[in-house]
């Protein structure tokens, strides 16, 4: 988020007429034993939908993958410590997860478990993103690189974090219509 805000600040210095309003929204860890927090995602999305206009850009931050014993995350069948092979395998798993969740328009137990195995920091906000976008949305991976943190954290490899930039795209391209219908359904 710091990088995003720094880029906006630099752009606004160069183009002073571009002064976007920024509203930070923090979604905390909402886990509970029976995973009923999935059910609250449409309500949270409906409440948030009142804050957005058609020109609103949403930015969700958080690492999409942590991999290695340091994080307590090992992916079954992962290709060991070869960074190139691990990167391809983990990216494929991440993209499969996002495709399934966004196409369904919701998170279920299986997709949440997959996100947890990947060490995905967005697994608690993903149900809200899916509800805001509606079914048949998609994710486009714009940039993906596995960064080795083993030297930074003084731990043996593998210790990878996915440096990823993804764009979440609604099916129709008209998020505003989905937001209005979502809000109408909930009120």
N, C-alpha and C positions, 0 to 999 in steps of 0.2 A: 504494500500500500504506500510505503514511503516513496518508492520509485515512481509510482503512478502520480502521486501528488507533486513530486519534484518536476516531472515532465510537464504537468499542467501549469505549474508556476513558471517554468522557463518559457513555455509557449505563450502564456499570458503577458510576460514581460515583452516579448517580441511583438505580440498582437494584442494591445491593451483592450481592444473592443471585445475580445474573447475572455469573458469573466464568468465561467460557469458557476452556478450554485452547487455546492457540495454538501450532501447530507449523509454523514456516516450512519450506517445501520449495523449494529452488532447483533449477531445471532449466536447465542451461546450454545454450549453442549446441552442438548435436550434429551439425553438418553434416559431411559427408564427400563426396568426389568422386562416389561412386556412389549417394549418397542412401540407403544401406542403413540409416540411422538410423531410418527408418520402421519397420523390422522390430523394433527394440528397444522400441517404444512399448508393446506388450502386456506385455512383461516388466517394464518400469518400472511400468506400471499395476498389474500383479499384486503387485509389491512394495509399492507405495503402498496398495493395497487393504487390507492388513493393519493399517494405521494408522487406518482410518476406522470409525466406527460409523454406525448409521442416522441419528443426529442430527448428523452432521458436515456443516458447511458448507464448501465449497471456494471459495476466492477466487483467481482468476488475474488478475494485473495485467499491464499492458502496453498501449501504444497499439495500436489495431486498424487505424489508417490514418495514414500520413504522406503528404502530397501536395505536390509542388512541387520545383523544381530544387534548392533548398537540401538536400533529403534525397536527391537523386539519383533521385527517383521521379516519373515522369510517367506518367499513365495514358493509353494510346492512345485517342484519340477522346474524351477528357475535354473538358468544355465550357469550357476556358480558365480565366479568373480570376473568373468570376461565382460568388461564394461559395454562393448559394442553389442554383444549378443543379449546381455541382460537388458540393455536399453531398448532393443527391438521387441523383446518379449514383453517387457513391462508396458511399453507404449501400446502394443497390441491389446493387452488386457485392459488398460485404461480406456482406450477408444471403444472397445467392445462394451465396457460398462456404461460409458456415457451414451453410446448409441441406444442401448437397451432402455436406460432410465428416461432419456429424453423422448424416445419414440413412444414409450408407455405413458409418459407424462407423470410418472410417480416412481418412488423408491419402494421396493419390497424387501423382504428379509434376505433373499438371495443377493440382490444388488448391494444392500447395505453390508452384508458379509464380505462381498468382493471388495468394496471400497475400504473396509477395515483391513483386510489382508494386504491391500496395496499401501496402507498407511496414508490414506487420502484425508487431508485436513478439511476438505469440503463436504465430507459425507453427511454432516448434520445440516448444512445449508442446501445441499443438492435437492432434497425434497421440495424446498421452497422455490428454488430456481425452476424445477420441472413444473410446479403448479403455476408459476407466473407465465411460463412460456406456453403451456398447454401441450397436449399430446402431439406427437409427430414432429417435435422440434428436433434439432440436431446440434452437434458440436463439431467445430472445425478446429483442428490442431494447427495453429499458425507457426508455432515454434516449440521444439521439444529437445531437451538435452539433459542427460543424467550427469549431475555434478557430484564428484567424489568428495565427500566431507571428511574422509578418514584422517587426512593430514590436519585439518582444522580442529577436529574433535579428539585427536590423538587416540584413535581407535583403529584396530586392524580392519582392512577392507573385507568385504564390501560395505560401504557406507554411502549410499547414493540418495540424492534428492532430485526429483524431477523439476528442472527449470522449464516451466511450460507456460505457453500463452495460448489459451483456447477461446474461441468465440462461440457463444451459445446463440443459436438462431431459431426463432419460431418457425413453425411450418408454413404459415401463410405470409410471413413477413409483416403481419399486422398484429403486433403485441397489444396495441390499444384495444382492439376488438376483444381479444382474449381477456384482458384485464377487466373490461366492463362486464363481460358475461360472468367471470369469476366472482366479481364483487356482487353482481345481481343474484347469483346463486346463493351467496352466503348471507345476504341481507333481505 
